[in-house]
Amino acid sequence: MTDNAPILTLTLNPALDMATEVPEMIAGQKLRCTQPLLDPGGGGLNVSRAIRALGGDSLALVALSGLTGDRLAGLIRQTGVTFLSILGPGETRMSLSVAEQGSGKQYRFMLPGPEWAEADRDGVFTLLRATSRPGGISVISGSQPPGVPADFNAQLVESMPGSRVLLDTSGAPLRVAVTRPIPDLDILRMDGEEAESLTGHALDSRSDTADFAQSLARRGVARKVIVARGADGNVLATAERRIFVPAPKVKVRSTVGAGDSFVAAFVLAMARGQGDGEALALGGAAAAAAVMTDATKLCRPQDVMRLLPDCVVAEI
């Protein structure tokens, strides 16, 4: 629909994702792999891929460099995602996912990516000011490139005035976002393990998670805080409200891409003018659909629609 709010995704540390399988992981031996599957990877880029799969549109800003970047650009074109290339430093990274056929275990090897200098960062800020739209939705997702300062996410948000920004991060950048709140941040998303690392104790119940998420919202960390409780479901809290959507019970093949599929469906619902409950339900269905697929594959729309009736919103 033409009246949907525009969606922008940002991926500054993308990866050429390679997925393969071996009969057994054995140290010190040559392991014969199956033919690799190649996909464009990186948080924001995965979000844009899932948005397209769900029938929506977005503009993906992706930092690409070197021969790997050229290969990655070709893969993005094949997906049909609309993207703008940001000239990044060095060589775009690769990542490797290896599944052990005997046990079903999955091993993931993530390279760090090239280091960014101040001039590289300044170019991103300029592009964000030119492409983000007031009233639009912007997604900052995935790992940060090496070399950026601790408050880098705050600088990114500042470069998108009037845009509703969803930040999906972890580790040190998440801690900084919580301890030094980013002005005007609309949504902060994290998983349960990240939430527990911030509190220093287990969040055993949905109410525990909602208490934590709402405390962040009331401190001004973000207008909405989402915490994924894994196979249990997802909690969303504002300063006034706490809601929960249970995760549909599905057979798990790979958890890769579940969070990105959730974010894609959530922001797509927002862009269509749906409320928090509808967005949380669609996000939960997309996350469950994603874990049903292999390796780096994301959610399939037919699975999302089939699982959506199981995602019933409840107040906490």
C-alpha distance (Angstrom), angle and dihedral (degrees) to the residues before:
residue distance angle dihedral
M1 . . .
T2 3.78 . .
D3 3.80 94.4 .
N4 3.80 94.4 61.8
A5 3.79 115.4 119.2
P6 3.83 110.3 -104.7
I7 3.81 116.8 -104.0
L8 3.80 122.8 -146.9
T9 3.81 124.4 -172.8
L10 3.79 126.5 -166.2
T11 3.82 124.8 -153.0
L12 3.79 114.6 174.3
N13 3.81 97.2 163.1
P14 3.82 104.1 40.2
A15 3.77 123.6 166.2
L16 3.75 140.1 -152.2
D17 3.80 97.2 -122.0
M18 3.80 115.9 -145.9
A19 3.81 119.7 -171.3
T20 3.79 125.2 -171.8
E21 3.81 142.1 151.1
V22 3.80 137.1 -128.0
P23 3.82 129.1 -169.3
E24 3.82 91.1 -123.7
M25 3.81 137.3 -6.7
I26 3.82 106.2 -121.0
A27 3.80 122.5 170.0
G28 3.79 117.9 -125.5
Q29 3.80 96.5 16.9
K30 3.79 133.5 102.1
L31 3.79 105.0 -104.9
R32 3.80 115.4 -150.1
C33 3.79 108.1 -139.0
T34 3.78 131.2 -158.1
Q35 3.80 119.7 -115.4
P36 3.82 105.8 -67.4
L37 3.78 124.3 -116.0
L38 3.80 113.5 -138.6
D39 3.80 123.6 -151.5
P40 3.81 135.5 164.6
G41 3.79 106.9 -106.5
G42 3.79 141.7 -171.1
G43 3.81 129.5 101.3
G44 3.79 101.7 -92.6
L45 3.80 93.0 38.3
N46 3.80 90.8 52.0
V47 3.80 88.8 50.4
S48 3.81 90.5 54.0
R49 3.81 91.1 47.5
A50 3.79 91.4 52.3
I51 3.81 92.2 45.7
R52 3.80 89.0 55.6
A53 3.82 91.2 47.4
L54 3.81 88.2 54.1
G55 3.80 92.4 52.5
G56 3.80 98.9 -99.0
D57 3.79 135.8 116.9
S58 3.78 133.2 -127.4
L59 3.77 140.7 161.3
A60 3.80 113.7 -120.9
L61 3.79 119.3 -155.3
V62 3.80 106.2 -158.1
A63 3.81 129.8 -179.9
L64 3.81 108.5 -136.3
S65 3.80 131.2 176.0
G66 3.78 141.1 163.1
L67 3.80 129.1 2.5
T68 3.79 92.5 -46.7
G69 3.79 88.7 53.7
D70 3.81 90.1 52.9
R71 3.80 90.6 51.5
L72 3.79 90.7 47.1
A73 3.81 91.5 50.7
G74 3.80 89.4 55.0
L75 3.80 91.4 52.1
I76 3.81 91.2 49.1
R77 3.80 90.3 53.0
Q78 3.80 89.5 53.1
T79 3.82 90.2 57.0
G80 3.81 91.7 55.9
V81 3.81 92.5 -126.0
T82 3.81 113.6 149.6
F83 3.80 107.6 -125.0
L84 3.76 144.3 168.4
S85 3.79 118.0 -147.1
I86 3.79 119.0 -131.5
L87 3.79 112.0 -158.3
G88 3.77 102.9 -121.4
P89 3.79 129.1 -170.7
G90 3.79 126.3 -96.4
E91 3.78 120.1 -10.4
T92 3.81 125.8 -29.0
R93 3.79 109.2 -110.5
M94 3.79 130.6 -116.5
S95 3.78 129.9 -141.2
L96 3.79 129.8 -158.1
S97 3.80 130.0 -150.2
V98 3.81 116.8 -170.2
A99 3.79 122.3 -172.4
E100 3.79 119.9 -158.5
Q101 3.80 105.7 -137.6
G102 3.77 96.3 -155.3
S103 3.80 98.5 53.1
G104 3.81 101.7 20.6
K105 3.81 89.4 -127.0
Q106 3.79 117.4 147.5
Y107 3.81 125.0 -144.2
R108 3.80 119.1 -161.7
F109 3.81 124.0 -162.9
M110 3.81 115.2 -167.2
L111 3.81 121.0 -169.9
P112 3.83 117.1 -149.9
G113 3.80 101.3 -124.0
P114 3.83 128.8 -137.4
E115 3.81 122.9 -45.1
W116 3.80 117.7 -105.6
A117 3.80 123.7 -136.4
E118 3.80 125.9 -154.0
A119 3.82 92.3 -98.0
D120 3.82 90.4 55.5
R121 3.80 90.8 52.7
D122 3.82 93.5 47.8
G123 3.81 90.1 57.4
V124 3.81 90.4 55.5
F125 3.81 92.7 51.5
T126 3.82 90.2 51.9
L127 3.81 92.3 50.0
L128 3.81 92.5 48.1
R129 3.80 91.7 53.2
A130 3.81 88.8 52.3
T131 3.83 98.5 45.7
S132 3.82 108.0 32.4
R133 3.80 116.6 89.3
P134 3.83 130.2 -148.6
G135 3.79 106.6 -108.2
G136 3.79 91.5 19.8
I137 3.80 125.6 115.1
S138 3.80 121.6 -113.7
V139 3.80 125.2 -168.3
I140 3.81 122.8 -154.3
S141 3.78 105.5 -171.8
G142 3.78 139.8 153.1
S143 3.76 135.1 33.5
Q144 3.78 121.3 -31.5
P145 3.81 118.0 -118.3
P146 3.80 116.6 -107.3
G147 3.78 115.8 -93.9
V148 3.81 100.1 37.2
P149 3.83 120.8 124.2
A150 3.79 124.8 -105.9
D151 3.81 92.5 -105.3
F152 3.81 93.9 49.3
N153 3.81 93.9 119.1
A154 3.80 90.3 53.4
Q155 3.81 89.1 53.2
L156 3.80 90.5 50.2
V157 3.81 92.1 51.2
E158 3.80 90.5 47.6
S159 3.81 88.3 55.6
M160 3.83 90.9 59.6
P161 3.83 104.7 57.5
G162 3.79 113.9 -173.5
S163 3.80 93.8 12.3
R164 3.81 120.3 122.4
V165 3.80 101.6 -123.3
L166 3.80 125.7 -157.4
L167 3.80 113.3 -163.3
D168 3.81 117.7 -161.9
T169 3.78 108.5 179.8
S170 3.79 143.8 133.5
G171 3.78 144.2 -160.8
A172 3.79 119.9 23.5
P173 3.84 95.3 -8.4
L174 3.81 89.4 55.5
R175 3.80 92.1 49.7
V176 3.79 90.7 51.0
A177 3.82 91.4 48.6
V178 3.82 89.7 53.0
T179 3.79 98.9 42.6
R180 3.83 94.8 40.1
P181 3.81 104.3 33.0
I182 3.80 116.4 -142.3
P183 3.82 111.2 -124.2
D184 3.81 114.0 -113.5
L185 3.84 95.3 4.7
D186 3.80 105.5 159.9
I187 3.82 103.1 -167.0
L188 3.80 134.4 14.5
R189 3.81 118.0 -169.9
M190 3.80 129.2 -171.1
D191 3.79 138.5 153.8
G192 3.78 126.5 -108.3
E193 3.81 95.4 -99.9
E194 3.78 90.6 53.6
A195 3.80 91.0 48.9
E196 3.80 91.1 51.0
S197 3.80 91.0 49.1
L198 3.80 88.1 56.4
T199 3.80 94.7 48.2
G200 3.80 95.5 39.6
H201 3.80 92.3 -134.3
A202 3.79 140.7 68.9
L203 3.80 120.7 -79.5
D204 3.77 96.0 -148.6
S205 3.79 101.2 170.4
R206 3.76 136.0 42.8
S207 3.79 88.1 -114.8
D208 3.81 90.6 55.0
T209 3.79 89.9 53.1
A210 3.81 92.0 45.4
D211 3.82 91.0 50.1
F212 3.79 90.2 53.5
A213 3.82 94.9 44.8
Q214 3.79 92.6 47.4
S215 3.80 91.8 48.7
L216 3.81 88.4 58.2
A217 3.80 92.0 48.1
R218 3.79 91.5 49.6
R219 3.83 90.5 50.3
G220 3.79 89.7 55.4
V221 3.82 96.5 -110.7
A222 3.82 88.3 133.2
R223 3.78 137.0 -23.3
K224 3.81 89.4 -116.7
V225 3.79 127.6 24.2
I226 3.80 120.9 -163.6
V227 3.80 123.0 -166.2
A228 3.80 120.6 -173.2
R229 3.80 112.6 -143.4
G230 3.80 94.5 -165.4
A231 3.79 114.4 -128.7
D232 3.81 90.4 1.5
G233 3.82 96.5 64.6
N234 3.80 140.9 -113.4
V235 3.81 134.1 -52.9
L236 3.81 124.5 -154.6
A237 3.78 122.5 -172.1
T238 3.78 136.0 -179.2
A239 3.78 126.7 178.9
E240 3.82 88.6 -87.9
R241 3.82 107.3 27.2
R242 3.82 141.5 44.1
I243 3.81 122.6 -166.5
F244 3.79 135.7 173.8
V245 3.81 134.9 -160.0
P246 3.83 118.2 -165.7
A247 3.79 119.5 -132.5
P248 3.82 114.7 -113.1
K249 3.79 113.7 -115.9
V250 3.79 108.8 -107.7
K251 3.79 138.5 155.1
V252 3.80 107.6 -93.5
R253 3.82 116.6 -133.9
S254 3.81 99.6 160.1
T255 3.79 133.0 -10.0
V256 3.83 91.5 -153.5
G257 3.80 110.0 119.8
A258 3.80 97.3 13.3
G259 3.80 94.2 116.0
D260 3.79 93.3 45.4
S261 3.81 90.9 48.9
F262 3.81 89.1 51.0
V263 3.81 91.8 51.8
A264 3.82 91.7 46.6
A265 3.78 93.9 53.3
F266 3.81 93.0 41.8
V267 3.81 95.5 53.0
L268 3.80 91.8 41.1
A269 3.80 89.3 56.9
M270 3.81 89.5 47.4
A271 3.80 91.0 50.1
R272 3.80 89.1 53.4
G273 3.80 90.6 54.0
Q274 3.80 97.9 -106.2
G275 3.80 121.8 148.3
D276 3.79 130.5 -108.4
G277 3.80 94.1 -92.7
E278 3.81 94.5 51.0
A279 3.80 91.1 45.4
L280 3.81 92.5 49.2
A281 3.82 91.0 49.1
L282 3.80 93.6 49.9
G283 3.80 90.1 46.2
G284 3.80 91.5 51.2
A285 3.79 91.9 50.1
A286 3.82 91.1 49.2
A287 3.81 92.7 49.6
A288 3.81 91.2 50.7
A289 3.81 90.4 47.1
A290 3.81 90.5 52.0
V291 3.81 95.0 56.0
M292 3.82 88.4 56.6
T293 3.83 91.2 64.9
D294 3.80 130.2 78.5
A295 3.81 128.4 -102.0
T296 3.80 113.9 -39.9
K297 3.81 96.0 -5.3
L298 3.80 116.7 122.9
C299 3.81 132.7 -147.4
R300 3.81 122.1 -47.4
P301 3.82 114.0 -136.6
Q302 3.82 94.4 -133.6
D303 3.82 90.0 55.6
V304 3.81 91.7 47.8
M305 3.82 92.7 53.0
R306 3.81 91.8 45.8
L307 3.82 92.6 51.4
L308 3.81 97.2 41.1
P309 3.85 95.8 86.8
D310 3.83 88.1 60.1
C311 3.81 91.0 58.0
V312 3.79 100.1 84.7
V313 3.80 116.5 173.3
A314 3.80 117.1 -127.4
E315 3.79 131.5 -177.4
I316 3.79 116.9 -122.6
